[in-house]
Amino acid sequence: MSSHLAVAISAHGFGHGAQTTAVLAALRARQPALRLTLLTGLSRTFLHDRIPGDFELIDWRGDFGMQMRSALDVDLARSAADYASFHSRWAERLDTTARLLEGLAPDLLLANIPYLPLAAAAHIGLPSVALCSLNWAGIYRHYFAACHEAPAILAAMENAYNSAQAFLCPAPSMAMPELRNVQPIGPLAHVGNNVRAELYARLNVPESQRLVLIAPGGIELRLPLEDWPAHPDIAWIVPDAWQVRRRDMWGFEALGFAFTDVLASVDALLGKLGYGTVAECACNATPLLYMPRPDWPEERFLAEWLHAHGRCAPIERKAVLRGDVREALEALWASAVPNAPQPTGATDAASALVAMLDIN
């Protein structure tokens, strides 16, 4: 009889999904008959493109991470209020989630990184594993430690995360001194296929042109690309949803390539320091020009690691809004190319999960 893994994934952007699906793909390679039940607000299309084989999908939104005003800006007031509201009904939410997990009857729970299902799993004696480069307790403490409700909220969060048999932390991860169960693993990233020749053909531009992908992450930050200066030797690949009408800019989705294949084939990516962007740019040797988020507590850990393992540089948001990016891109392209790190995190995590599924 095959094992049954329940997987709860935060839908705060695409990074949590990208991390988790890399692990699930490696796990399915080792256990093709594994039964998967996914609890998440991420779309079936996103998941189906990244997970081999069948899975059950339950639309579940039992965490929100942080409320965002854009890909770079946290809505602090709304986030604090929503956490206070969420925890005002903690016992009820815990009971409801415990009943859900009991009905699913999995052998193991994997969470990236909603803490409510981890607490519910502990409540019913279900083994669990957490997986992420950050945790919401550390994020919450950074912003809201002074709030009067913070001690109770942090206690619930940290107890939930510490109840997991292991918290798998892929390189690079933020420091997690509040957790006792941290288990480091290698980077989690998809390595893309080089489709550069096909991109040139699809774009109908000469191969002398530089290709730059603009991808600010799963939470939109619409840039005023219509006002950018033109560079005849650069072709820009941008989100379709932005509906940009310029002869030197093409919508990404309409090209018909997988995101990681495009990322692995372009000359640079312009975006922000999210885990998936950082790990995949490093492992695919793609230079990253990033707009900093100095108040985001995970940022310095991502930046330090990428500066050591890839080519990257910060650029002020004001410069990006003006389209004043050429000089920064030229400096990136002139920098030394380091050896790309190997994305061993998926196999590391899969080994840990297989061991736990075998035990249980």
N, C-alpha and C positions, 0 to 999 in steps of 0.2 A: 504494500500500500504506500503511495507517495506521500511525502510530507506536505503540510499546508502552512504557508507563510503569509501572515497578514502584514501589510506595509502601509503605514500612515505617513503621508508626505505633505509638508507645508506647501501651500500654493503662493507663498510670498516671493514673487518673481519665479524664474525658471531654474535658479541655481540648485535648489534642494532636489528638484526633479532630475536634473542632469546628474548630480552626484548619485542619487539612488538608482537610477536606471542603468548607470554604468556597472554598479554592483549586481543588479538583478540580471543583466546580460551575462556577466561572468558566472553567476550562480546557476543560471539556466544551462550554461555550457556544461556544468558539472552534474546537474540534476535536471535533465530535460523533462521529467515527469512531475517536477515540483508544481504544486498547486499554489497559485498566487491570487490573493485578494487585496486590491489596492483601495485605500481610503484617502481621498484627496479631492481638491477642487481643480486639479490640472486636467486638461482636456484629454479625451481618449486618443486623439490624433497625435498629440505630443508624446504620449506614453507608448502608443503602438509603434511609432517610428523608432523607438529606442529599446523596446523590450521584445526579444524573440518569443514567439509562442503566445498562447492564450492567457488571459487573466480576467478576473472579475473586477469590475470597477464600481465602487460605491462613491457617489458624490457626497463627500464629507468635508466639512470646513470647521474643524474643531480647534483651529488656531488662526491667528492673523499676523503673527510676527510683530511687525510694526506698521502703523498706518503711514503711508507715504504721500507727499504732495507731488513728487516727481521721482525719477530714478535716482536722484541725488539728495533729495530733501525729505527728512523725517517730519511728520506732523506730530510734534511732541504733545501738544494739548489733547488732541484726539486719541493718541496712543495711550496716554496715562488714563484718560477717562474710560476707554474701552477695556483696559486691563482691570480697572476697579470694578466695572460692570461685570466682566467675565467672572471674576473671582467672588462677586457677591452671591453667585449661584453655584459655587464650586462643588458642594456636596451633591446637588442635583445633576450637574454635568458629569461628575464622576460616576454616579450610579447609572446614568443613561449610557455612557460609553462602556462601562463594565458589562451591561446587559448586551450591548451590541457585540462585544468581543466574545462573550459567552455563546451567543447565537452562532457566530462564525466558527467557533471551536478550532482555532488554528493551533499548531504546535509551537509557534514562536511569533512574536511581534517584532517588527523592525520599524523604528520611527526616525524620521528626518524632518524636523526635530520637534514636532508637537509633543508637549509634555503631558497633556491630559491623557492620551491613551497609554502612556507609560505608567502613570499613576493608576489607571484603571486595570492594567495588566497586573500590577503588583497587588491590587485589591482582590483579584480573583485567583492569584497564584499562577498566572501565565508568565513564562519566561520572556524576557524582552532584551533587545539590543537597541541602543541609540547610535546614530551615525550622522555626523555633520562636522563642519569646520568651525561652527559657532554654536552657542546655545542661547535660548531666549532669556534665561536667568541672567547670564552675563551682560546681555544687551540691556535688559530692564534695569539691572543694578547701575549700569553706567549712566543712564538718563534719569532714573526716578528714585534713587536710593533715599532721597530726602523726603519723599512723599510719606504722609502718615500711614498709609495702608501698605507701604512697601515691605515691612518685615514679614507680615503674614503672607503676602503674595510671593515673596522670595523663598520663604520656607516651603510653600507648596511646590514651587517650581523645582527647587534644588532637591527636595525629597523625591520628586518624580524622576528627575534625571539620575540621581544616585541609586534608584531602585533597579535600574537596568543592570543586567549581568555585565555589560561592557558598554562604554561609550567610545565608538570608533572615531578617531580624529584624523582625517586625511591631511597630509601636508599640502599647503600650509594651513594651519589652524590658529585661531586666537588662543591665548592662554586661558585655561579653565581651572584656576586654583580651588574653586568651590566644589569640584567634583572629585570623587575618590576612585572612579572606575575608568579613567581615561586610558585608552589603548591606541597608541599612534599607528597609523598605516601610511602607505605611500600616496602619491597624488592620485586623485580621481579625475580622469579626463578621457574623452574620446579622441583618438588619433584619426584624422580625416584622410581621405584619398586626395591625391593631387589632381585636380580637374582644371588646372590653369589653361591648358590648350582649349578645352571645351568652353571655358568661360570667355576666352577671346573670341571664339567662333560665335557663341551665343550673343555677345555684346556687339560683335562686328566692329571691333576696334583693333588697331595694330598692336602687335606684341611688344612694341617699344613702350607702350603706356603702362604706368603704374596702376595697380588695382588696390583701392582702399575700401574696406568694409566699415560702415557706420552701424554700430549695434550698442545702444546704451543700456541694454538689459531688458528683463521681462517687464519692468515698470517703465512706462513711456516717458521720454524726455524729448519732445519734438523740437528739433533745431530749425532755425530759419534758413534753410538751405537755398531758398530762392534768392537770398541776398548775398550769398557767398561769391567771392571773385572766381572767375573761371581759370582753370589750369589746363591747357590743351594736352598735357602729357599725363593727366590723372583721370581715371574713370572711377566714379564713386558708386558703390552698391549700398542702397539705403532701404529702410523698411517700406514695404508696399503701402502700408497704412498711412504713410505721410503724404502720399499722392503728389510727389514732386514731379514737376513737368520741366525738365531740363535735358538738353541733348547729351550732357556729360554725366547724367545720373540715371541709374536703373534700379527698379524695385527688386529686392532680393527674392521674394517668394515666387515671382513670375519666372525667375530663371530656372526653377525646377531642380535645384541641387540641394542636398542636405547641408545644414548650416555648417557642420564641422568640416565638410569637404571644401566649402567656400573659404572658411577661416584658414584652412591649411594651404590654400592656393593663392591668397592675396598677399600684397606687399606689406600691409599693415591693417590693424583694426583700431578704430577710434571709438572709445566707450568709457566705461568706468571699471573700478576694481571690485568686481564681484568674483566669488570663488570660481565659478565655471569659466569665466573669461580669463582669469589669471592662469588657472591650471591648463586650459586648452591652448592658450597662446604660448605658454612655456613648452608644453609637450609637443606642439606642432611647429615650434620655432617661428612663430608669427610675432612681429613687433607690435607693441601695444602703446598707443598714445591715450592717456587716461585723464579724465577730469576728476580731481581729488574730492573726497568727502571727508574732510579733516575731523568731523565730529563723530564719524562712524567707528566704533571701537575695534572692529575687525580690520580696519583699513591698514594700519601700520604693519600688521603681521603679513598681510597679503603683499604689500609693497616691498617689504624687506626680502621676502622670499623670491618675488619675481625679479627684483633688481639683481639677485644672486644667480638666478637660473634662466633668465630670458633677457630680451631687449625691451625696455619700456622707458617712458618718460612722462612726467605730469605736464599738463597744460591748463592754464586758467580757463574757467568756463567763459569768461568775458571774451577771450581770444577765440574760442570755439564759436561763440554766438556770432562773432564778426567774420568767421571763416578764415581767420588768420592762423592757419595751421601748417603752411608749407615749410617754413623754416624748421619747425619742430620735427616734422616728418623727415626732412633731409638729414637732420642730426641723428635720428633713429637709424636711418638706412646706412649712415656712415659708421655706426658703432660696431664693435666686435660682436661676432656671432658665437654665443656659448653653446656647449653641448646640451641638447635638449634632455630634460629629465625623463625617466621612464615612468609611465602611469601604472605603477604596480598596485595602487590602492584597491582597485576592483578585485583583483585576485586575492589580495590580503584579506579584504572584508569577506569575500566569498568563502575563504577557508575557515574564517571564524564562525560564519553562519552555518556552514556544513557541519562543523564540529558540534555546535549547539543543537542543530536539528537531529543529528545522530544520537546525541545524549538523550534528547527528549522524544 
